[in-house]
Amino acid sequence: MRNYPTDSPEAMARLLTLALVADGSVHRDELGLLERDDLLGRIGIDQDGFDTVYYQFHEDMLACGQRLPDGRLVLDGQTVVGLLDDISRPALQMQMVRCIHDIGHSDGILTGGETELLGKAMKRWGVDLFEPGGVGIPMRRPPERVELTA
Protein backbone atom coordinates (compact mmCIF):
# COMPACT_ATOMS: atom_id res chain seq x y z
CA MET A 1 0.00 0.00 0.00
CA ARG A 2 1.20 3.49 -0.74
CA ASN A 3 2.08 5.83 2.09
CA TYR A 4 0.12 8.91 3.11
CA PRO A 5 1.15 11.34 5.84
CA THR A 6 -0.07 10.42 9.32
CA ASP A 7 -3.44 11.97 10.18
CA SER A 8 -3.82 13.34 6.64
CA PRO A 9 -7.15 13.60 4.83
CA GLU A 10 -5.81 10.99 2.38
CA ALA A 11 -5.07 8.50 5.18
CA MET A 12 -8.59 9.02 6.53
CA ALA A 13 -10.10 8.76 3.03
CA ARG A 14 -8.35 5.43 2.58
CA LEU A 15 -10.01 4.14 5.76
CA LEU A 16 -13.37 5.37 4.48
CA THR A 17 -12.68 3.45 1.27
CA LEU A 18 -11.77 0.34 3.25
CA ALA A 19 -15.05 0.68 5.16
CA LEU A 20 -16.97 1.05 1.90
CA VAL A 21 -15.53 -2.15 0.45
CA ALA A 22 -15.35 -4.16 3.69
CA ASP A 23 -18.45 -6.13 2.77
CA GLY A 24 -17.21 -6.89 -0.75
CA SER A 25 -19.15 -4.20 -2.60
CA VAL A 26 -20.05 -0.54 -2.37
CA HIS A 27 -23.74 0.13 -1.80
CA ARG A 28 -25.72 3.17 -2.89
CA ASP A 29 -26.71 3.83 0.74
CA GLU A 30 -23.05 4.00 1.73
CA LEU A 31 -22.24 6.47 -1.04
CA GLY A 32 -25.31 8.49 -0.12
CA LEU A 33 -24.05 8.68 3.46
CA LEU A 34 -20.77 10.23 2.26
CA GLU A 35 -22.72 13.08 0.69
CA ARG A 36 -25.65 13.37 3.08
CA ASP A 37 -23.47 13.50 6.21
CA ASP A 38 -20.60 15.36 4.50
CA LEU A 39 -18.09 12.72 5.61
CA LEU A 40 -15.58 13.97 3.07
CA GLY A 41 -15.83 17.54 4.30
CA ARG A 42 -15.47 16.37 7.89
CA ILE A 43 -12.16 14.68 7.10
CA GLY A 44 -10.95 17.64 5.01
CA ILE A 45 -11.00 16.23 1.49
CA ASP A 46 -13.06 17.13 -1.56
CA GLN A 47 -14.74 14.70 -3.95
CA ASP A 48 -11.86 14.76 -6.47
CA GLY A 49 -9.32 14.06 -3.73
CA PHE A 50 -11.45 11.21 -2.41
CA ASP A 51 -11.86 9.75 -5.89
CA THR A 52 -8.07 9.76 -6.31
CA VAL A 53 -7.56 7.93 -3.00
CA TYR A 54 -10.40 5.52 -3.83
CA TYR A 55 -8.83 4.52 -7.16
CA GLN A 56 -5.33 4.35 -5.68
CA PHE A 57 -6.66 2.02 -2.98
CA HIS A 58 -8.02 -0.34 -5.62
CA GLU A 59 -4.70 -0.24 -7.53
CA ASP A 60 -2.92 -1.10 -4.27
CA MET A 61 -5.37 -3.93 -3.61
CA LEU A 62 -4.57 -5.43 -7.01
CA ALA A 63 -0.86 -5.18 -6.22
CA CYS A 64 -0.79 -6.46 -2.64
CA GLY A 65 -4.17 -7.93 -1.73
CA GLN A 66 -4.60 -11.62 -1.11
CA ARG A 67 -6.96 -13.36 -3.51
CA LEU A 68 -9.44 -15.71 -1.88
CA PRO A 69 -10.68 -18.88 -3.60
CA ASP A 70 -13.93 -17.07 -4.48
CA GLY A 71 -11.93 -14.38 -6.31
CA ARG A 72 -12.28 -11.58 -3.74
CA LEU A 73 -9.22 -9.56 -2.76
CA VAL A 74 -8.58 -8.97 0.94
CA LEU A 75 -5.89 -7.31 3.00
CA ASP A 76 -4.02 -9.25 5.64
CA GLY A 77 -4.48 -8.17 9.26
CA GLN A 78 -1.05 -6.57 9.53
CA THR A 79 -1.73 -4.34 6.52
CA VAL A 80 -5.04 -3.22 8.03
CA VAL A 81 -3.27 -2.44 11.31
CA GLY A 82 -0.75 -0.37 9.34
CA LEU A 83 -3.58 1.61 7.75
CA LEU A 84 -5.12 2.18 11.18
CA ASP A 85 -1.74 3.33 12.52
CA ASP A 86 -1.80 6.14 9.94
CA ILE A 87 -4.30 7.84 12.25
CA SER A 88 -2.62 8.78 15.54
CA ARG A 89 -4.62 11.65 17.05
CA PRO A 90 -7.32 10.35 19.43
CA ALA A 91 -9.97 12.81 18.19
CA LEU A 92 -9.40 11.67 14.60
CA GLN A 93 -9.47 8.04 15.68
CA MET A 94 -12.86 8.55 17.34
CA GLN A 95 -14.10 10.37 14.24
CA MET A 96 -12.94 7.52 12.00
CA VAL A 97 -14.51 4.84 14.22
CA ARG A 98 -17.79 6.68 14.04
CA CYS A 99 -17.50 7.05 10.26
CA ILE A 100 -16.71 3.32 9.88
CA HIS A 101 -19.66 2.53 12.15
CA ASP A 102 -22.02 4.77 10.18
CA ILE A 103 -20.90 3.36 6.81
CA GLY A 104 -21.36 -0.19 8.07
CA HIS A 105 -24.87 0.53 9.31
CA SER A 106 -25.98 2.69 6.38
CA ASP A 107 -27.41 -0.17 4.31
CA GLY A 108 -29.04 -1.91 7.28
CA ILE A 109 -26.79 -4.98 7.06
CA LEU A 110 -23.65 -5.16 9.18
CA THR A 111 -21.49 -7.81 7.53
CA GLY A 112 -18.62 -9.79 8.97
CA GLY A 113 -16.06 -7.67 7.12
CA GLU A 114 -17.56 -4.44 8.41
CA THR A 115 -17.75 -5.80 11.95
CA GLU A 116 -14.14 -6.99 11.75
CA LEU A 117 -12.88 -3.60 10.55
CA LEU A 118 -14.83 -1.72 13.21
CA GLY A 119 -13.60 -4.09 15.91
CA LYS A 120 -9.97 -3.82 14.80
CA ALA A 121 -10.16 -0.03 14.77
CA MET A 122 -11.74 0.14 18.21
CA LYS A 123 -9.23 -2.30 19.69
CA ARG A 124 -6.18 -0.73 18.04
CA TRP A 125 -7.15 2.77 19.09
CA GLY A 126 -8.68 1.91 22.47
CA VAL A 127 -12.00 3.50 21.50
CA ASP A 128 -15.24 2.71 23.30
CA LEU A 129 -18.25 4.02 21.38
CA PHE A 130 -20.46 3.66 24.40
CA GLU A 131 -18.31 5.74 26.74
CA PRO A 132 -20.26 8.80 27.90
CA GLY A 133 -18.84 12.09 26.71
CA GLY A 134 -16.93 10.53 23.84
CA VAL A 135 -14.97 12.83 21.58
CA GLY A 136 -15.88 13.51 17.98
CA ILE A 137 -18.99 13.42 15.89
CA PRO A 138 -22.24 11.95 17.21
CA MET A 139 -22.97 8.51 15.77
CA ARG A 140 -25.94 7.88 13.57
CA ARG A 141 -28.44 5.53 15.07
CA PRO A 142 -28.24 2.05 13.56
CA PRO A 143 -31.37 0.76 11.86
CA GLU A 144 -33.93 -1.00 14.03
CA ARG A 145 -32.96 -4.38 12.58
CA VAL A 146 -29.36 -5.22 11.73
CA GLU A 147 -28.57 -8.45 9.96
CA LEU A 148 -25.17 -9.98 10.54
CA THR A 149 -23.81 -11.87 7.55
CA ALA A 150 -20.56 -13.66 6.98
C-alpha positions in Angstrom: 0.0 0.0 0.0 1.2 3.5 -0.7 2.1 5.8 2.1 0.1 8.9 3.1 1.2 11.3 5.8 -0.1 10.4 9.3 -3.4 12.0 10.2 -3.8 13.3 6.6 -7.1 13.6 4.8 -5.8 11.0 2.4 -5.1 8.5 5.2 -8.6 9.0 6.5 -10.1 8.8 3.0 -8.4 5.4 2.6 -10.0 4.1 5.8 -13.4 5.4 4.5 -12.7 3.5 1.3 -11.8 0.3 3.3 -15.0 0.7 5.2 -17.0 1.1 1.9 -15.5 -2.2 0.4 -15.3 -4.2 3.7 -18.5 -6.1 2.8 -17.2 -6.9 -0.7 -19.1 -4.2 -2.6 -20.0 -0.5 -2.4 -23.7 0.1 -1.8 -25.7 3.2 -2.9 -26.7 3.8 0.7 -23.0 4.0 1.7 -22.2 6.5 -1.0 -25.3 8.5 -0.1 -24.0 8.7 3.5 -20.8 10.2 2.3 -22.7 13.1 0.7 -25.6 13.4 3.1 -23.5 13.5 6.2 -20.6 15.4 4.5 -18.1 12.7 5.6 -15.6 14.0 3.1 -15.8 17.5 4.3 -15.5 16.4 7.9 -12.2 14.7 7.1 -10.9 17.6 5.0 -11.0 16.2 1.5 -13.1 17.1 -1.6 -14.7 14.7 -4.0 -11.9 14.8 -6.5 -9.3 14.1 -3.7 -11.4 11.2 -2.4 -11.9 9.8 -5.9 -8.1 9.8 -6.3 -7.6 7.9 -3.0 -10.4 5.5 -3.8 -8.8 4.5 -7.2 -5.3 4.3 -5.7 -6.7 2.0 -3.0 -8.0 -0.3 -5.6 -4.7 -0.2 -7.5 -2.9 -1.1 -4.3 -5.4 -3.9 -3.6 -4.6 -5.4 -7.0 -0.9 -5.2 -6.2 -0.8 -6.5 -2.6 -4.2 -7.9 -1.7 -4.6 -11.6 -1.1 -7.0 -13.4 -3.5 -9.4 -15.7 -1.9 -10.7 -18.9 -3.6 -13.9 -17.1 -4.5 -11.9 -14.4 -6.3 -12.3 -11.6 -3.7 -9.2 -9.6 -2.8 -8.6 -9.0 0.9 -5.9 -7.3 3.0 -4.0 -9.2 5.6 -4.5 -8.2 9.3 -1.1 -6.6 9.5 -1.7 -4.3 6.5 -5.0 -3.2 8.0 -3.3 -2.4 11.3 -0.8 -0.4 9.3 -3.6 1.6 7.7 -5.1 2.2 11.2 -1.7 3.3 12.5 -1.8 6.1 9.9 -4.3 7.8 12.2 -2.6 8.8 15.5 -4.6 11.7 17.0 -7.3 10.4 19.4 -10.0 12.8 18.2 -9.4 11.7 14.6 -9.5 8.0 15.7 -12.9 8.5 17.3 -14.1 10.4 14.2 -12.9 7.5 12.0 -14.5 4.8 14.2 -17.8 6.7 14.0 -17.5 7.0 10.3 -16.7 3.3 9.9 -19.7 2.5 12.1 -22.0 4.8 10.2 -20.9 3.4 6.8 -21.4 -0.2 8.1 -24.9 0.5 9.3 -26.0 2.7 6.4 -27.4 -0.2 4.3 -29.0 -1.9 7.3 -26.8 -5.0 7.1 -23.7 -5.2 9.2 -21.5 -7.8 7.5 -18.6 -9.8 9.0 -16.1 -7.7 7.1 -17.6 -4.4 8.4 -17.7 -5.8 12.0 -14.1 -7.0 11.8 -12.9 -3.6 10.6 -14.8 -1.7 13.2 -13.6 -4.1 15.9 -10.0 -3.8 14.8 -10.2 0.0 14.8 -11.7 0.1 18.2 -9.2 -2.3 19.7 -6.2 -0.7 18.0 -7.1 2.8 19.1 -8.7 1.9 22.5 -12.0 3.5 21.5 -15.2 2.7 23.3 -18.2 4.0 21.4 -20.5 3.7 24.4 -18.3 5.7 26.7 -20.3 8.8 27.9 -18.8 12.1 26.7 -16.9 10.5 23.8 -15.0 12.8 21.6 -15.9 13.5 18.0 -19.0 13.4 15.9 -22.2 11.9 17.2 -23.0 8.5 15.8 -25.9 7.9 13.6 -28.4 5.5 15.1 -28.2 2.0 13.6 -31.4 0.8 11.9 -33.9 -1.0 14.0 -33.0 -4.4 12.6 -29.4 -5.2 11.7 -28.6 -8.4 10.0 -25.2 -10.0 10.5 -23.8 -11.9 7.6 -20.6 -13.7 7.0 
